[in-house]
Amino acid sequence: MRKRIAVLTILTTVLAVLVAMFGVNKIRDVTSTPPPSFEPLLKPITVPTPSMSRPLPRLGAVDEIVNNLEWGNIAFDAPKKMKYRDTKVIELLLSPTKSIQELQSSLKSHEQVETARIQISNRMEAGLLGQGFKIEALVPEEQAVSRGKATQWKWEVTPTEGGIKSLHLTLSAIINVSGQDIPYVIRTYDKTIKVEISPGQRISTFLAGNWQWLWASILVPLSPFLWKWYQRSKGKETDA
């Protein structure tokens, strides 16, 4: 009996030693190893916040750009009078180096020349508008400005109505604000033009614009009388 107890004690001791040597270390390895990490299949979408977007320009940024613009001279012709349906070419010249007198002498027409000294950029835009006119630009309205050669704008202007009309000329400098090209209006001109219409043109214009009314109110009611008159005149010719 004592021998059995001794054997069991020895076996228990040996087993405890083995567990202490191998089991505990295995448990330590299992408990100390971090769980596997799984990367998400879909990455989160980053939504830009106002702070991440392009910063807005300061209110004084435009003033700083405009204050640093160069100066140049312009000259353009704007007639005081035009005839109805008579087309004329209106010309504008701009140069940072040529004098006003040089630009004036380069204009083809000298009816009424306007001149001025304005701020300019290396890209300028000129537009001509007017109610009662058909206006066709002969060159691009936005152009690069040369230092040695005058920049030229030309429009064909045809009055489509009579009376006192106005033409509006706008000059704009193309400036770069926060990486964007923006037109900045430098100067505007309003020119009053008297469009003359001859008596014959007035009659033809009236007939062209009111032929339907004339047909319905005058020609249609008179057509029976005109037909009878025609028949009578034809009968008299036959008798003769």
C-alpha positions as CSV (number, residue, x, y, z in Angstrom):
1,M,0.0,0.0,0.0
2,R,2.8,2.3,0.9
3,K,4.5,1.4,-2.3
4,R,1.5,2.4,-4.4
5,I,1.2,5.7,-2.6
6,A,4.9,6.4,-3.2
7,V,4.6,5.5,-7.0
8,L,1.5,7.8,-7.4
9,T,3.3,10.6,-5.6
10,I,6.3,10.2,-7.9
11,L,4.1,10.1,-11.0
12,T,2.1,13.1,-9.8
13,T,5.3,15.0,-9.2
14,V,6.8,14.1,-12.6
15,L,3.5,15.2,-14.3
16,A,3.5,18.4,-12.4
17,V,7.0,19.1,-13.5
18,L,6.2,18.4,-17.2
19,V,3.1,20.7,-17.1
20,A,5.2,23.3,-15.5
21,M,7.9,23.0,-18.2
22,F,5.7,22.8,-21.3
23,G,2.2,23.7,-20.5
24,V,2.8,27.0,-19.0
25,N,5.1,28.2,-21.7
26,K,2.5,27.2,-24.3
27,I,-0.2,29.0,-22.5
28,R,2.1,32.1,-22.3
29,D,2.7,31.9,-26.1
30,V,-1.0,31.7,-26.8
31,T,-2.0,34.5,-24.4
32,S,0.9,36.8,-25.3
33,T,0.3,36.5,-29.1
34,P,-2.0,39.4,-30.3
35,P,-5.0,38.5,-32.4
36,P,-4.6,38.6,-36.1
37,S,-5.5,42.0,-37.7
38,F,-7.8,42.2,-40.7
39,E,-7.5,45.2,-42.9
40,P,-10.8,46.6,-44.1
41,L,-11.6,45.8,-47.7
42,L,-13.0,49.2,-48.3
43,K,-11.0,52.2,-47.2
44,P,-13.0,55.1,-45.7
45,I,-13.7,58.0,-47.9
46,T,-12.2,61.3,-46.8
47,V,-14.7,64.1,-47.2
48,P,-12.9,67.5,-47.7
49,T,-13.7,70.0,-45.1
50,P,-13.7,73.8,-45.7
51,S,-10.2,74.0,-44.4
52,M,-9.0,71.5,-47.0
53,S,-10.5,73.4,-50.0
54,R,-8.7,76.2,-51.8
55,P,-8.6,79.3,-49.6
56,L,-10.7,82.2,-50.8
57,P,-8.8,85.3,-51.8
58,R,-8.6,88.2,-49.5
59,L,-10.8,91.2,-50.1
60,G,-7.8,93.3,-50.8
61,A,-6.2,90.8,-53.2
62,V,-7.9,92.4,-56.3
63,D,-6.9,95.9,-55.2
64,E,-3.3,94.8,-54.9
65,I,-3.4,93.3,-58.5
66,V,-5.1,96.4,-59.9
67,N,-2.7,98.8,-58.3
68,N,0.2,97.0,-59.9
69,L,-1.3,97.1,-63.5
70,E,0.6,99.0,-66.1
71,W,-0.8,102.0,-68.0
72,G,-1.5,102.5,-71.7
73,N,-3.3,104.7,-74.2
74,I,-6.4,104.1,-76.2
75,A,-8.1,105.8,-79.1
76,F,-11.3,104.9,-80.8
77,D,-13.7,106.4,-83.3
78,A,-17.5,106.8,-82.6
79,P,-19.4,108.7,-85.2
80,K,-22.0,111.2,-84.1
81,K,-24.4,110.4,-87.0
82,M,-25.1,107.2,-88.9
83,K,-27.6,106.5,-91.7
84,Y,-30.2,103.8,-91.4
85,R,-28.9,100.5,-92.8
86,D,-25.6,102.0,-93.5
87,T,-22.7,99.9,-92.1
88,K,-19.7,101.5,-90.6
89,V,-16.6,100.0,-89.0
90,I,-15.8,101.2,-85.5
91,E,-12.1,100.8,-84.5
92,L,-10.3,100.7,-81.1
93,L,-6.5,100.9,-80.7
94,L,-4.6,100.2,-77.5
95,S,-0.9,100.5,-76.8
96,P,1.3,100.7,-73.6
97,T,4.1,102.5,-75.5
98,K,2.6,104.5,-78.4
99,S,1.3,108.0,-77.7
100,I,-2.3,109.2,-78.1
101,Q,-1.3,111.2,-81.1
102,E,0.2,108.1,-82.8
103,L,-2.9,106.1,-82.1
104,Q,-5.1,108.9,-83.4
105,S,-3.2,109.1,-86.7
106,S,-3.4,105.3,-87.1
107,L,-7.2,105.2,-87.0
108,K,-8.8,105.0,-90.4
109,S,-11.8,107.2,-89.5
110,H,-11.4,110.6,-87.8
111,E,-15.1,111.6,-87.5
112,Q,-15.1,111.8,-83.7
113,V,-12.1,110.3,-81.9
114,E,-12.1,109.5,-78.2
115,T,-8.8,109.0,-76.3
116,A,-7.9,108.1,-72.8
117,R,-5.1,106.7,-70.6
118,I,-6.2,103.6,-68.7
119,Q,-4.7,100.7,-66.7
120,I,-4.0,97.6,-68.8
121,S,-3.0,94.0,-68.4
122,N,-1.3,91.6,-70.8
123,R,-4.7,90.4,-71.8
124,M,-7.6,92.8,-72.5
125,E,-11.2,92.4,-73.5
126,A,-13.3,95.0,-75.4
127,G,-17.0,94.7,-76.1
128,L,-19.4,96.9,-78.0
129,L,-23.2,96.7,-77.5
130,G,-26.2,98.8,-78.5
131,Q,-29.9,98.4,-78.9
132,G,-31.1,99.2,-82.4
133,F,-27.8,98.1,-84.0
134,K,-26.5,95.0,-85.6
135,I,-23.0,94.6,-84.3
136,E,-20.5,92.1,-85.6
137,A,-17.0,91.7,-84.1
138,L,-14.3,91.4,-86.8
139,V,-11.6,90.3,-84.4
140,P,-11.6,88.4,-81.1
141,E,-12.9,90.5,-78.2
142,E,-10.3,89.1,-75.8
143,Q,-6.7,89.7,-77.0
144,A,-3.1,89.5,-75.8
145,V,-1.5,93.0,-75.5
146,S,1.8,93.6,-77.2
147,R,4.3,96.1,-76.0
148,G,5.6,97.1,-79.4
149,K,2.5,96.8,-81.6
150,A,-0.9,98.4,-81.0
151,T,-3.7,96.0,-80.2
152,Q,-6.7,96.5,-82.5
153,W,-10.4,95.8,-82.1
154,K,-12.9,96.3,-85.0
155,W,-16.7,96.0,-85.2
156,E,-19.1,96.3,-88.1
157,V,-22.1,98.4,-86.9
158,T,-25.3,98.7,-88.8
159,P,-28.3,100.7,-87.5
160,T,-31.5,98.8,-87.6
161,E,-33.7,101.5,-86.1
162,G,-34.0,105.3,-86.5
163,G,-33.7,108.0,-83.9
164,I,-31.3,108.7,-81.0
165,K,-29.4,105.5,-80.1
166,S,-26.5,104.7,-77.8
167,L,-23.4,102.5,-78.2
168,H,-21.7,101.1,-75.1
169,L,-18.0,100.3,-75.2
170,T,-16.5,98.3,-72.3
171,L,-12.8,97.7,-71.6
172,S,-11.8,95.0,-69.2
173,A,-8.4,93.8,-68.0
174,I,-8.1,90.0,-67.5
175,I,-6.4,89.5,-64.1
176,N,-5.5,86.3,-62.2
177,V,-7.0,86.0,-58.8
178,S,-6.2,82.8,-56.8
179,G,-5.3,81.0,-60.0
180,Q,-8.4,82.0,-61.9
181,D,-8.6,84.5,-64.8
182,I,-11.3,87.1,-64.1
183,P,-12.2,90.1,-66.2
184,Y,-12.0,93.4,-64.3
185,V,-13.8,96.3,-65.9
186,I,-11.5,99.2,-66.4
187,R,-13.6,101.8,-68.3
188,T,-17.0,102.1,-70.0
189,Y,-18.0,104.6,-72.6
190,D,-21.6,105.5,-73.7
191,K,-21.8,107.2,-77.1
192,T,-25.0,108.8,-78.4
193,I,-25.5,108.4,-82.1
194,K,-28.3,110.0,-84.2
195,V,-29.5,107.5,-86.8
196,E,-30.9,109.4,-89.8
197,I,-33.7,107.8,-92.0
198,S,-34.7,109.2,-95.4
199,P,-38.4,109.6,-96.4
200,G,-38.2,106.7,-98.8
201,Q,-36.6,104.5,-96.1
202,R,-39.4,105.5,-93.7
203,I,-42.1,104.5,-96.2
204,S,-40.4,101.2,-97.0
205,T,-39.8,100.4,-93.3
206,F,-43.5,101.2,-92.6
207,L,-44.7,99.0,-95.4
208,A,-42.4,96.2,-94.4
209,G,-43.5,96.2,-90.8
210,N,-47.3,96.7,-91.5
211,W,-48.1,94.9,-94.7
212,Q,-50.4,92.4,-93.0
213,W,-52.4,95.2,-91.4
214,L,-52.5,97.1,-94.7
215,W,-53.7,94.0,-96.6
216,A,-56.4,93.2,-94.1
217,S,-57.8,96.7,-93.6
218,I,-57.3,98.4,-97.0
219,L,-56.5,96.1,-99.9
220,V,-59.0,93.3,-99.1
221,P,-62.1,95.7,-98.7
222,L,-61.0,97.6,-101.9
223,S,-60.5,94.4,-104.0
224,P,-64.1,94.2,-105.2
225,F,-64.1,97.8,-106.4
226,L,-60.7,97.3,-108.0
227,W,-62.0,94.3,-109.8
228,K,-65.1,96.1,-111.1
229,W,-62.9,99.0,-112.3
230,Y,-60.7,96.6,-114.0
231,Q,-63.6,94.8,-115.8
232,R,-65.1,98.2,-116.9
233,S,-61.8,99.4,-118.3
234,K,-61.3,96.1,-120.1
235,G,-64.9,96.3,-121.6
236,K,-64.3,99.8,-122.9
237,E,-61.1,98.7,-124.6
238,T,-63.1,95.8,-126.3
239,D,-65.8,98.1,-127.5
240,A,-63.3,100.5,-129.0
